[in-house]
Amino acid sequence: MAERRSLLLDAALELLGTEGIAGTTVRAVCATARLNARYFYESFEDLDALVLALFDHLVDTLRAEVGAAVAAAGTDPRARVRATVETTVRFVDSDRRRARVLYVEGRGNERLSRRRLESGSVIAAELEAEAAGRGAGGQIHRITAAFLVGGFSELLMRWVDGAIPVSRDELVEDATELFLGLGRVASRISRAERTGRAERAR
């Protein structure tokens, strides 16, 4: 059963990543996977369940790869940010179907769109926790984390589509500097807010 589930996920990636949500049907998935429809319903309640499972699988795989890369980068903040950016860019660039599933098709499917928002919130919370670990938490870092997650997703989508014609290395370097720059700005805002509160409390 696990093997058939894997075949169905592979088929969903092929269809959703090339034909889009409109071309992804139970019949098409089964035909691509070369499985009888009854096997589909042994693994998934309906098509939405398959699509969500595929999205979750890609997110989990990406997070595991990013986690390993960040751990290998050590404690240097720039190296950790670059590892996050580079691993994410490589993940979607090595298989452009992943980018379409992660960043494009969710806009046309209510349940997938909701899952994208949930996933983005989790990632933003992780970025916020990373900032807090460096003594830089607070509301502005929560805002910055959400801004970075949404902006990075949009950047990747436009880059994959060819709207931003730069090389992978250029994209990684520029995005890394943007992450770091926004982090520095957020820290300055946070310090200013703390100073303002302290002055008002006098």
Secondary structure, DSSP 4 states (H G I P E B T S, - for coil): -HHHHHHHHHHHHHHHHHT-GGG--HHHHHHHHT--HHHHHHH-SSHHHHHHHHHHHHHHHHHHHHHHHHHHHTT-HHHHHHHHHHHHHHHHHS-HHHHIIIIIGGGG-HHHHHHHHHHHHHHHHHHHHHHHHTT--SHHHHHHHHHHHHHHHHHHHHHHTTSS---HHHHHHHHHHHHHHHHHHHHHHHHHHHHHHHHHH-
